[in-house]
Amino acid sequence: MFANATKAVSITDNAAEHIRALLKKREKPAVGIKVGIRTRGCSGLSYTIEYAEEIGKYDEVVEDKGVRVLIDPKAVMFLIGTEMDFVEDKFKSGFTFKNPNEKNRCGCGESFNV
């Protein structure tokens, strides 16, 4: 973890509320959710979110607003300074990321590059 540094990812109130709700509904226990990136889409990278059943040896752990978000060690350098939010409107709902490291984002919003 970064000693006395900014958290790798900040979590909005909406995101924290939705994470709590997801973890509460899950039948199998989880220590939190895990955020990563993978190669995909027109711009090259996309965000991944999954349940975390354990904390990996090199995972970055962000605890904020009563939730725990683990950052995949391969994704930390791409996510530093990112704000994780949850938005819901008439047409879609889901987690969003405001990432200051993004250089471009594809037109459909599914992928980005740094």
Backbone bond lengths (Angstrom), bond angles and torsions (degrees), N, CA, C in turn:
res aa  C-N    CA-C-N  psi(-1)  N-CA   C-N-CA  omega(-1)  CA-C   N-CA-C  phi
1 M - - - 1.444 - - 1.525 108.18 -
2 F 1.320 117.02 155.58 1.457 121.85 -179.86 1.521 109.36 -80.29
3 A 1.311 118.06 114.63 1.463 121.66 179.87 1.515 110.02 -72.37
4 N 1.329 116.06 128.39 1.465 122.69 178.00 1.524 112.93 51.39
5 A 1.290 118.15 33.23 1.462 121.22 -179.46 1.520 108.98 -120.12
6 T 1.315 114.85 171.24 1.445 121.09 175.99 1.522 109.23 -63.10
7 K 1.317 117.07 144.20 1.459 120.70 176.45 1.523 108.78 -61.08
8 A 1.305 115.99 145.74 1.463 120.36 178.76 1.532 110.03 -57.84
9 V 1.337 115.90 -41.07 1.467 121.80 -178.79 1.519 108.03 -136.60
10 S 1.329 116.79 136.84 1.464 120.27 172.49 1.525 108.23 -101.61
11 I 1.312 115.82 152.16 1.453 122.01 -174.03 1.522 108.69 -121.23
12 T 1.320 117.26 126.98 1.460 120.49 178.26 1.527 109.66 -76.83
13 D 1.332 115.63 165.86 1.463 120.88 177.34 1.536 111.00 -58.77
14 N 1.346 116.84 -42.38 1.473 120.78 179.77 1.521 111.18 -61.95
15 A 1.328 117.01 -43.49 1.470 120.31 179.77 1.523 110.28 -64.12
16 A 1.324 117.44 -44.70 1.464 121.16 -179.60 1.528 110.64 -61.22
17 E 1.318 117.13 -43.28 1.465 121.33 179.41 1.526 110.93 -61.24
18 H 1.334 116.29 -42.76 1.462 119.83 -178.91 1.534 111.26 -70.40
19 I 1.314 117.70 -37.89 1.468 120.94 176.67 1.530 110.05 -61.26
20 R 1.324 116.28 -45.86 1.475 120.05 178.30 1.532 110.54 -58.09
21 A 1.324 116.51 -44.20 1.466 120.95 -179.16 1.531 110.78 -63.81
22 L 1.324 117.03 -42.48 1.468 120.34 179.07 1.524 111.31 -63.01
23 L 1.327 116.33 -45.00 1.463 120.26 -178.67 1.522 111.68 -66.47
24 K 1.332 116.49 -35.04 1.459 120.73 179.80 1.531 111.18 -68.06
25 K 1.331 117.27 -37.76 1.458 122.38 -178.63 1.523 113.01 -75.12
26 R 1.322 116.78 -22.63 1.465 120.92 -175.86 1.521 110.46 -70.44
27 E 1.321 116.23 132.95 1.458 120.72 -179.28 1.523 112.16 -72.76
28 K 1.321 116.93 -35.49 1.459 122.51 -178.57 1.530 108.71 -92.10
29 P 1.326 118.72 135.52 1.468 119.97 -179.46 1.532 112.47 -63.30
30 A 1.314 115.92 146.82 1.462 122.23 177.12 1.526 107.97 -138.77
31 V 1.322 116.64 148.96 1.463 120.54 178.46 1.529 111.34 -84.08
32 G 1.329 116.62 -10.88 1.463 122.33 -179.57 1.512 109.07 159.70
33 I 1.328 114.99 -155.65 1.464 119.60 174.08 1.516 107.87 -117.80
34 K 1.327 115.62 157.76 1.459 121.03 -179.21 1.518 109.22 -120.31
35 V 1.322 115.85 130.96 1.454 122.69 179.43 1.524 108.24 -109.53
36 G 1.302 115.23 136.41 1.458 121.05 177.43 1.513 109.97 -147.62
37 I 1.307 115.24 -171.12 1.459 120.91 174.23 1.518 108.36 -135.00
38 R 1.317 115.67 156.35 1.459 120.01 174.32 1.517 108.94 -143.63
39 T 1.304 115.57 160.18 1.453 121.16 177.99 1.518 107.80 -75.98
40 R 1.350 114.50 121.19 1.465 118.96 -176.56 1.518 109.63 -175.06
41 G 1.312 116.89 154.48 1.456 122.55 171.90 1.515 113.65 83.79
42 C 1.325 115.19 178.67 1.465 120.81 -175.95 1.521 113.47 -70.66
43 S 1.319 117.49 -27.75 1.465 120.06 -177.37 1.529 113.19 -97.28
44 G 1.312 118.02 -8.22 1.454 119.78 172.36 1.513 117.62 116.22
45 L 1.338 119.40 -39.86 1.458 121.65 -176.11 1.523 110.39 -130.58
46 S 1.327 116.20 149.58 1.458 119.85 172.89 1.527 108.37 -140.35
47 Y 1.317 115.57 158.50 1.461 121.79 -179.17 1.528 109.46 -83.02
48 T 1.324 115.72 146.66 1.459 120.84 174.22 1.528 108.43 -124.05
49 I 1.308 115.84 146.23 1.467 122.06 176.48 1.519 107.33 -137.49
50 E 1.330 115.56 131.90 1.450 120.31 177.51 1.524 109.46 -148.46
51 Y 1.306 116.29 164.72 1.457 120.24 174.79 1.524 108.67 -70.01
52 A 1.324 116.46 143.36 1.461 121.58 176.62 1.523 108.03 -109.63
53 E 1.313 116.17 117.35 1.457 120.35 180.00 1.521 111.78 -88.70
54 E 1.335 116.71 -17.25 1.458 121.29 175.68 1.523 108.94 -154.67
55 I 1.317 115.89 161.74 1.459 121.04 178.39 1.522 107.65 -90.96
56 G 1.318 115.66 120.80 1.457 120.70 178.98 1.525 110.89 -71.50
57 K 1.312 115.65 155.71 1.463 121.97 -176.23 1.530 112.59 -53.61
58 Y 1.321 118.00 -39.07 1.469 121.30 -175.37 1.528 113.50 -109.73
59 D 1.332 117.67 8.54 1.466 120.41 178.37 1.523 110.29 -63.75
60 E 1.326 116.27 139.92 1.459 121.93 170.64 1.532 105.15 -83.13
61 V 1.321 118.13 128.99 1.465 121.90 -177.34 1.523 109.01 -108.55
62 V 1.324 115.74 122.74 1.460 122.09 176.34 1.524 106.83 -114.37
63 E 1.328 116.10 117.31 1.457 120.76 175.87 1.519 107.51 -113.52
64 D 1.329 115.29 119.63 1.461 120.74 -174.98 1.523 108.54 -155.25
65 K 1.304 116.13 140.08 1.464 122.58 176.06 1.526 112.70 54.51
66 G 1.323 116.39 33.04 1.452 121.06 176.20 1.514 115.45 80.86
67 V 1.329 118.63 11.04 1.464 121.62 177.88 1.525 109.82 -127.33
68 R 1.315 114.29 159.29 1.461 120.49 178.13 1.524 108.52 -118.44
69 V 1.344 114.83 125.10 1.453 121.58 175.86 1.519 107.08 -118.46
70 L 1.322 115.55 124.81 1.457 121.26 177.05 1.525 108.17 -97.44
71 I 1.313 115.86 139.88 1.454 121.05 178.05 1.526 107.67 -110.30
72 D 1.314 116.12 124.81 1.454 121.17 177.14 1.526 108.88 -57.30
73 P 1.328 118.41 132.59 1.468 120.42 -176.13 1.533 113.41 -57.70
74 K 1.346 117.49 -29.75 1.469 120.25 178.90 1.532 111.91 -74.39
75 A 1.325 117.68 -13.65 1.463 121.13 -176.37 1.523 113.56 -102.78
76 V 1.333 118.03 -14.70 1.468 120.90 -172.69 1.518 111.97 -52.45
77 M 1.333 117.88 -48.50 1.465 119.42 -175.09 1.530 112.39 -64.75
78 F 1.331 117.72 -23.54 1.460 121.17 178.58 1.525 112.25 -85.70
79 L 1.351 117.49 -17.99 1.461 121.29 -171.65 1.525 114.86 -109.41
80 I 1.317 119.28 -6.81 1.468 120.93 -176.80 1.531 110.22 -54.49
81 G 1.330 115.51 126.76 1.460 121.59 179.22 1.511 114.92 88.13
82 T 1.327 117.90 2.50 1.463 122.26 -176.84 1.530 111.62 -78.19
83 E 1.325 116.00 142.33 1.459 122.14 173.82 1.520 108.45 -104.99
84 M 1.325 115.60 124.56 1.464 122.17 178.21 1.520 108.21 -97.95
85 D 1.325 115.88 127.49 1.455 121.38 -178.36 1.530 108.13 -130.83
86 F 1.323 115.55 168.42 1.455 121.43 171.70 1.516 106.91 -127.73
87 V 1.326 116.18 124.82 1.464 120.28 -179.18 1.525 109.57 -121.52
88 E 1.312 113.94 148.83 1.455 120.78 179.24 1.516 107.59 -142.99
89 D 1.332 116.14 124.84 1.457 119.90 175.74 1.527 108.32 -138.95
90 K 1.332 117.17 -167.65 1.466 120.96 -175.50 1.529 112.84 -62.94
91 F 1.341 116.83 -29.01 1.458 119.88 -171.63 1.522 115.50 -105.40
92 K 1.321 117.69 -22.37 1.460 118.70 -177.79 1.521 110.81 -160.21
93 S 1.307 115.23 163.63 1.454 120.94 172.90 1.521 107.74 -146.69
94 G 1.314 115.91 148.25 1.453 119.04 178.06 1.511 111.91 162.57
95 F 1.322 114.22 174.87 1.453 120.40 177.06 1.521 109.23 -76.12
96 T 1.316 115.53 141.20 1.457 121.33 176.09 1.531 108.22 -125.24
97 F 1.308 115.56 158.71 1.462 121.52 -178.38 1.520 109.26 -130.86
98 K 1.330 115.79 124.18 1.470 121.34 172.77 1.523 105.07 -101.04
99 N 1.324 115.28 99.65 1.453 122.22 -170.97 1.531 110.22 -109.80
100 P 1.328 118.03 113.52 1.464 120.63 -179.16 1.531 112.71 -68.74
101 N 1.321 117.47 -11.17 1.460 121.60 -179.41 1.525 112.89 -86.80
102 E 1.331 117.51 -13.38 1.461 120.81 -179.33 1.522 110.44 -66.18
103 K 1.319 115.32 133.68 1.468 121.22 175.62 1.523 110.50 -98.96
104 N 1.317 116.25 -36.98 1.461 123.09 179.24 1.507 109.25 -146.53
105 R 1.335 114.82 155.66 1.463 121.78 175.92 1.519 106.04 -134.92
106 C 1.327 116.37 141.84 1.463 119.12 -179.85 1.536 109.99 -69.64
107 G 1.303 116.36 163.10 1.453 121.94 -177.58 1.521 114.17 -61.53
108 C 1.320 116.87 -32.63 1.470 118.94 -179.27 1.523 111.98 -82.96
109 G 1.344 118.04 -9.81 1.459 121.69 177.21 1.505 114.61 80.52
110 E 1.324 118.23 7.24 1.460 121.34 -177.77 1.519 113.70 -86.57
111 S 1.320 118.60 -19.62 1.456 119.08 -177.28 1.530 110.41 -143.30
112 F 1.330 115.09 166.53 1.461 121.78 -176.88 1.526 109.54 -149.66
113 N 1.332 115.73 170.54 1.468 119.09 170.22 1.507 109.16 -138.09
114 V 1.316 115.25 159.13 1.466 121.82 -179.32 1.506 110.63 -120.70
